[in-house]
Structures are given as C-alpha cells and as structure tokens.
Amino acid sequence: MSKTLVKNGLFLTADETCPLIEGYMEIDGDTISYIGKDAPAEGADYGEIVDGRNRLYMPGLVNTHGHAAMSLLRGVGDDLALQVWLQEKMWPNEARFTSKDVKWGTLLSQLEMVKGGTTSFVDMYDHMNEVAQAVELSGMRGVLTRGVIGLCPPEVQQAKLAEAKQFARDWHGKAEGRITTMMAPHAPYTCPPDYIEKIVDAAHELDLPLHTHMSETAREVAENESEYGLRPVAHLEKLGVFSRPCLVAHGVHLNDEEIGVLAKYDVRVSHNPGSNLKLASGVARVPDLLARGVKVSLGTDGAASNNNLDMFEEMRLAALIHKGVSGDPTAVPAAIALQLGTTMGAESIWLQKVGSLAAGMKADFIALDLDQPHFLPASNYLSHVIYSASAKDVTDVWVDGKQLVRKGKCLTLDEEKIKAEFKSRYSRLMEG
Amino acid sequence: MSKTLVKNGLFLTADETCPLIEGYMEIDGDTISYIGKDAPAEGADYGEIVDGRNRLYMPGLVNTHGHAAMSLLRGVGDDLALQVWLQEKMWPNEARFTSKDVKWGTLLSQLEMVKGGTTSFVDMYDHMNEVAQAVELSGMRGVLTRGVIGLCPPEVQQAKLAEAKQFARDWHGKAEGRITTMMAPHAPYTCPPDYIEKIVDAAHELDLPLHTHMSETAREVAENESEYGLRPVAHLEKLGVFSRPCLVAHGVHLNDEEIGVLAKYDVRVSHNPGSNLKLASGVARVPDLLARGVKVSLGTDGAASNNNLDMFEEMRLAALIHKGVSGDPTAVPAAIALQLGTTMGAESIWLQKVGSLAAGMKADFIALDLDQPHFLPASNYLSHVIYSASAKDVTDVWVDGKQLVRKGKCLTLDEEKIKAEFKSRYSRLMEG
C-alpha cells in the first residue's frame, strides 16, 4: 500500500498534548506516519494526495455497545418500559430472526454507522458468523461476541456456549486483524449464576474479555437483590466475571461502593445515554465514574432503543445530560465527551493504537464538511464537533488507511442492494 | 399564484385525527387546498407538480425562543454557568455588536434554520430592524421583539422602550403577514419592576403579546425571592405581565402553585431542553405543565447556548430527557414531541392556521429524504422523525406556498455571501 498525504487539513487529534493541528497528515499503509504543522520530509511517492480544505479530520468514532441487526426493529415499539419492550416487542420478533435477517440488518446498520463516522463497533448478538462476514466486507473494525441468554434447558445452554466459543475462536484476529472477539453472558437477569460461571471459565480458557449488560434499570437491581441477595456488581464479582478484562453496558444504577469495585477491577463501562433515556432507565453516574478512574465509553445500543446509530449524538447527550442533571455546567466538558467517543472508547474495548490522530496510530479517521452554517464561526472546533455536529456532516471515512466512504458514498458496501434486501427481510418478518 | 400538487407523497400531518396520509396535497397560493388519499378533482391547472416519492412531508417546525444573531458567538464560551457565561462571555461581546453584525448573524441563523426545516421562529434581540429585513428576504415567518434590559439609567430605559414600541408598531403584519411582533422585558432579573410595568402598559397600548425569560435557573428564583420577596411567577403576575397574552422562555424552576398560575392565565412556556442542559439550568417539568393544560413549545435558544439550531434535536431531547429523568418511558411520547415542535409551537406564538397539514392551513411544509438507512424499516415514520431524524434530512421547504429550499439549496438567501460576510463580522468582533 502506497502512502497518502492529507494537506491543508485541520486535525482534531483527540490527543491531549496537541488537540488541534493545521497542516499535514501522512498515512503509510494502515498507519499514520506523520502529523504536523509543516509538510513532511520530501521525496515520498504519494499514491494519493487529499486536499483537506474545508474539512475537519478527526479519529473515527468508537461505538462500544450495540446489536446491529436490531435495525430491523427500529420504530417497532417506542415509549415503553425496558421489560415490556424486551418481552413483548423485541424477544418475540427476534426469536424469528434467521441468519439472513441478521446479515442484512447488520449490513444496514454498518452502512449507517460507517457513513456517520463510526469506524469501530461492538456487537453482541446471535448468528454472529453473519456479523463477522459483514465486517470483513465493510472494512470496519468489529469487536464481536455471541451474546447468550441462559433462560433455557441445560442442553440448549450448553449448545449456545459451545457456539459462542467456536465463534470467538474462529474469528479472533481475522479480517486483517480488524475483528476481535469477546465472551458475553447477556445479563445477570437472563443467565443463571452457574451458567455465568461456565462462560467466565470459557473466557479464561480462550484468554478473551467478557461483555455483559449490567445494572441497566432500578428494577433489575431490585430483582437481583431479591433473587440472589446481592446487587448486580457484587453478584458478578462473586461469579468471577471481573477476573477477566470486562466491559459492562449501561451501569446506570450504581452506588458508591459499586463504583469502587468497578474501579478496582478496571471494569469498563459503556455509557448508552440515548437508550437509557428512551427506555427511562435513568441517567448513569458518569462524572462519578470518571472521577474514580473508571474507563467510560459510549454506545448507541441497538437501533430499536435509540433509534439511530449517530455517535455524535451520543457524545452530545453525554456532554449535555450530566450537566443538566447534576446542575454543574462543567460536568463532562467537550474535551471529555470527545475522549469518550474516541480514545476511551478504543481503550475500553482493548483496541491497540486506535482512537486518536498521532504518528504510529492506526489510520482510522474521518472528515467532516466544515463549510456549513452550523460550523461557523471558526471559534472552537472541539465545541462544534460535540455541540453542533451530526453523523450527516461526515463526508469521508478511512479504516486501517483504506478509504471506506468518499464524499458520502460507501465504497465497500452496496447501499442500494442492502436497502432493498433489508426492506424485504422486514416485510417477511412482519408477515410472520 | 398558481396551484401546486404534491403526488405520491407520505404526509405526517401533525393532525390528531389523521396522522399519516399516503396520497396527494394541493396548494393554492399560500394555503393547503386539499390533502387526501385520492387525487384531487380534475381540471386544476397546476403550475408545478412535485413527485413526492421517497419523501416524507410534514409541517414546518416552529422555534419559539431564540436570539438568531448569537450565532456569531457559537463556541465562544462553553461548559460555563449561565450567569458567568452571560456576564463574562456574552454581554461584553454583544455590547460590541453593530447593526451589521446582527444582520449577518441573523441571516446565517436563518440559513441554518430554514435549511433544517424550521419555518417559523421567535427572535428577541437588539437592532431588530435588521432582523425584520432578514425575515422579509428569507421568506420565513418571524415573531419578533426588541428584548430590553433595564439595568441602565431611566433615560436609556425610556429610549429602549420607545425603540421597542416603534419596532413593534412598524413591523407587525409586514412581509405579507409573515412578521408579527411582541413586547419583551428581557427577564425579571434584568428589568426593575417599574420598568416591567411600563413595558406591560406598552403591550396593552399596542395590543401585543409579551415575551420574557423566566425561572431559568434556581439561582434566579432564589435571587428574585431575596430581592422582591416573591418567586418570579408571582412577581410577574403582580406586575401585570400575565394580563397580556404571554410567552415565557425556559420555565425550568416552577413549583405546583406556579404551574397553576401559568395555566390560569394561559401563559405559554417555550421549553429549551438543549440550552437548559448545556447551561446546567436543569430540566423543566414539561409532563406536569402539559398535564395541567399549559401550552408548551420548543425553542433552540441562541446558538451560543445550544449550539445548533436543529429543531429535530429539540423534539428528540424533549422526548428523551423527560423519560430518563422521570423514570416513566411513556412521558412525552413521539406524538406529543411532534406537537411541541409544530401545532403547539404555532399556537404558543399566536400564529393562525400554522402547524399542521390540513385543508385550509397555511402551506408551511417541509420534505425529508426517506431513502436513508436511519429511516428504515418503514415501521413508524412518526417514531423516525422524533427519534432518528436530524435537520440535515430536510431537502425542501415551503412557507406560505412559496418554495424557500429546493434539494438542500436555499433559494431566497445567498449562502456563499452570507457565510463570507459572517466570517468577516466575526473576525472584526474578535479583533475587538
């Protein structure tokens, strides 16, 4: 792969030492080889020179929790409580998902994500071979896991676990290293304790991280206490979940002691503000988590509970709601919100050299069209990205130095075919 | 003006009796003359026939509180408390605004608003002749008022009030009726009581409504109590503000009794969720206001405290935050969020025949591009508009039957010239 040069660019690096650079960025293969105010040393033979005028370049966004195929259920059941929504609207429909439904649902979501500036995403779902193949195709980075629900007979539990292990083994490190895998008990309320222990054992055996939903609603916490005598954090700690590197989604209802436990084990929390608000789950204690040194990142959750996959919106929600709810206008300032969506996102899901623009980092970056009223004046581009931008401002996207989106058009996925197939899968499901 | 027909359209009417229509809409001059499943009676001589395939048509959005020229201060001072932000960042800069700054700042904001689907907006600011001329030019609907701050010597107060009255008189009903006016004491904390009384007298004399900021922060409420012995609602009631039709912006900190007073006088509340969260002012009691019959609408506030003018985002925030904060997932459902941005918005600012798509209503409507991943599947377009859409999905905009935006391009305003002039005004301001 030859070198690429972006010239006349404005780079919001998400690097604390040098946040905004006007100048040049050089990409050598899958890596950023130079970024700086001055032109790089002469003599390079560039395969492509990109004119960066009127563009803001920044790291690709990292979406640390989701269920991509659930785009098939976008708008199917709004304004309902989590348990009702799950049990009456989601689970009955999802039970009828075939692997082809998951394929096309996931492809549609990847199309939405990548065109909107997300370059890495976590996916916890079923029929994960389809998801992995979709990641191979799209060129995105995927941290994938077969989420298992244990509310079933032991032989079915066993089969699901075997399938999850097989998937994790088969795909870890594949797609030129863009795919990594995890093990995932769906949640403490959907997996009996002994089943969770078996999944933890498997994660040890495969040397992989764990991912689970945890403490999403007050009801979940209360039921966990009444069923097991422990709140979810102590329950999962007891079952050994935190003996592995671990990413929990939501973490809305946490007390001080629990935050201390998460910090002690370096458990990472995927904050899903849009989903938590929509399902009325509550507002996670993000400023407190950050103050205690817990790594926090952002997830959209599935499109059925969000209802879009716009990571700019999640960064903005994270910056806005914690101010409004705490009464502290300095809570989650723009620079932190950017980190949640980039550097801390990458760290939270164990991605190496991903999340910021600096020499030596992977060339995962995006461009935004600055030539628009809502990006004026040129007062503060960090502020504009967090408080004013949206997914639809993204014009170009690169992962591993490869361009995936050019002038708003996805180069790796066939948008028209995906939309058509998706529509036909949805019709079939609804005829059900 | 000849007739226009939109055929093969999908219409989200914001009319409670018939929310979604697939079919035809006919526009005769400035008015919707027909909307329905079947083609209108034959024989009409259409000046234009619009093919509505892949488009969702809905009423233009109504932004009931803002300060358009403040786009010049977008990104200048984030993550600060309201009083600090006002006193250290906004007022010193605003004091140096000339009428030309207001002209170009307002034009840039109108460009952002109209391209993003807002067709009517409230503006409270200074140099209002420039704002009114900008509304004449853009073709938008403007409810305009010279906001007066009374922290100045009596003769200056007097001059400001005379100017505000003159403006209100000169422009009410102008621009083919698209401009209406109000009188506006800026806030109880910036206007002494006797000055507010004089402004109320002027509103009676001119038979105009009143608009003011009220109960935006807990600090404001506490200071009002300590200075005047009354909370802001009782204070304004005593000064006669509610003896006129009245629109208050924010209304974040209200007790039950105060909500009762607002309901009794039919005072309208412009809810500004983005601004209130960003400035950490708090979360207004919108479900309680609605339950008591108070008319609530949505405002972006100025771009310096939001930081964009995307009314889709305000509708989504209104639908999301009240669920998350109350714990009730049925709070502010999508249908109500749509009303806040359309029908209730128009009613709140006394616009006649504006806010929904129905025969006899003004032809203020917009089109969204449905052929995008985040609008799939075709499960529930009301849900998609509230939970998934953004300003950038808007392709076409009409006000009074006149097309203002076509395929994303504003037909009435010169975008390149406005951006260039805006940049030069900003540079001049920052040079001081």
Contacts between the chains, C-beta under 8 A, distances in Angstrom:
chain1	res1	chain2	res2	distance
A	71	B	373	7.5
A	71	B	376	7.1
A	71	B	377	7.9
A	72	B	377	6.5
A	73	B	379	7.6
A	74	B	374	7.8
A	74	B	376	7.1
A	74	B	377	6.5
A	74	B	379	6.3
A	74	B	383	7.7
A	74	B	384	7.4
A	74	B	388	7.0
A	75	B	377	7.2
A	75	B	379	3.7
A	75	B	380	3.7
A	75	B	381	7.9
A	75	B	383	3.9
A	75	B	384	5.8
A	75	B	387	7.6
A	75	B	388	7.8
A	76	B	379	5.0
A	76	B	380	7.2
A	78	B	333	7.2
A	78	B	334	5.9
A	78	B	380	7.1
A	78	B	383	4.9
A	78	B	387	6.7
A	79	B	323	7.7
A	79	B	329	6.0
A	79	B	330	5.3
A	79	B	333	4.2
A	79	B	334	6.6
A	80	B	329	5.6
A	80	B	330	7.5
A	81	B	329	4.8
A	82	B	329	7.6
A	85	B	329	7.7
A	108	B	373	5.3
A	108	B	376	6.3
A	109	B	373	7.5
A	111	B	373	5.0
A	112	B	373	3.9
A	112	B	374	5.4
A	115	B	373	7.4
A	218	B	327	7.5
A	274	B	320	6.8
A	276	B	324	6.2
A	277	B	320	3.9
A	277	B	321	6.1
A	277	B	323	5.8
A	277	B	324	3.4
A	278	B	319	7.8
A	278	B	320	5.7
A	278	B	323	6.3
A	278	B	324	7.7
A	278	B	329	7.4
A	278	B	387	7.0
A	279	B	323	7.5
A	279	B	329	5.8
A	280	B	323	4.2
A	280	B	324	6.1
A	280	B	326	7.0
A	280	B	327	5.3
A	280	B	328	5.7
A	280	B	329	3.7
A	280	B	331	7.2
A	281	B	324	7.3
A	282	B	324	6.3
A	282	B	327	6.6
A	283	B	324	5.6
A	283	B	325	7.1
A	303	B	374	7.7
A	303	B	388	7.9
A	306	B	387	7.0
A	306	B	388	7.9
A	307	B	374	7.9
A	307	B	383	6.4
A	307	B	384	7.1
A	307	B	387	3.8
A	307	B	388	4.6
A	308	B	374	4.6
A	308	B	387	7.1
A	308	B	388	4.2
A	309	B	374	7.2
A	310	B	374	7.6
A	310	B	390	7.5
A	313	B	313	8.0
A	317	B	320	7.8
A	319	B	278	7.8
A	320	B	274	6.8
A	320	B	277	3.9
A	320	B	278	5.7
A	320	B	317	7.8
A	321	B	277	6.1
A	321	B	321	6.7
A	321	B	324	7.2
A	323	B	79	7.7
A	323	B	277	5.7
A	323	B	278	6.3
A	323	B	279	7.5
A	323	B	280	4.2
A	324	B	276	6.2
A	324	B	277	3.4
A	324	B	278	7.7
A	324	B	280	6.1
A	324	B	281	7.3
A	324	B	282	6.3
A	324	B	283	5.6
A	324	B	321	7.2
A	325	B	283	7.1
A	325	B	325	6.9
A	326	B	280	7.0
A	327	B	218	7.5
A	327	B	280	5.3
A	327	B	282	6.6
A	328	B	280	5.7
A	329	B	79	5.9
A	329	B	80	5.6
A	329	B	81	4.8
A	329	B	82	7.6
A	329	B	85	7.7
A	329	B	278	7.4
A	329	B	279	5.8
A	329	B	280	3.7
A	330	B	79	5.2
A	330	B	80	7.5
A	331	B	280	7.2
A	333	B	78	7.2
A	333	B	79	4.2
A	334	B	78	5.9
A	334	B	79	6.6
A	371	B	419	7.5
A	373	B	71	7.5
A	373	B	108	5.2
A	373	B	109	7.5
A	373	B	111	4.9
A	373	B	112	3.9
A	373	B	115	7.4
A	373	B	415	7.8
A	373	B	418	7.9
A	373	B	419	7.1
A	374	B	74	7.9
A	374	B	112	5.4
A	374	B	303	7.7
A	374	B	307	7.9
A	374	B	308	4.6
A	374	B	309	7.2
A	374	B	310	7.6
A	376	B	71	7.1
A	376	B	74	7.0
A	376	B	108	6.3
A	376	B	419	6.4
A	376	B	422	5.8
A	376	B	423	6.8
A	376	B	426	7.5
A	377	B	71	7.9
A	377	B	72	6.5
A	377	B	74	6.5
A	377	B	75	7.2
A	377	B	422	6.9
A	377	B	423	6.5
A	377	B	426	3.8
A	378	B	423	7.4
A	378	B	426	7.5
A	379	B	73	7.7
A	379	B	74	6.3
A	379	B	75	3.7
A	379	B	76	5.0
A	379	B	426	7.5
A	380	B	75	3.7
A	380	B	76	7.2
A	380	B	78	7.1
A	381	B	75	7.9
A	383	B	74	7.8
A	383	B	75	4.0
A	383	B	78	4.9
A	383	B	307	6.5
A	384	B	74	7.4
A	384	B	75	5.8
A	384	B	307	7.1
A	387	B	75	7.6
A	387	B	78	6.7
A	387	B	278	7.0
A	387	B	306	7.1
A	387	B	307	3.8
A	387	B	308	7.2
A	388	B	74	7.0
A	388	B	75	7.8
A	388	B	303	7.9
A	388	B	306	7.9
A	388	B	307	4.6
A	388	B	308	4.3
A	390	B	310	7.5
A	390	B	390	4.9
A	390	B	391	7.7
A	390	B	392	6.2
A	391	B	390	7.7
A	392	B	390	6.2
A	392	B	392	4.0
A	392	B	393	7.4
A	393	B	392	7.4
A	415	B	373	7.9
A	418	B	373	8.0
A	419	B	371	7.4
A	419	B	373	7.1
A	419	B	376	6.4
A	422	B	376	5.8
A	422	B	377	6.9
A	423	B	376	6.8
A	423	B	377	6.5
A	423	B	378	7.4
A	426	B	376	7.5
A	426	B	377	3.8
A	426	B	378	7.5
A	426	B	379	7.5
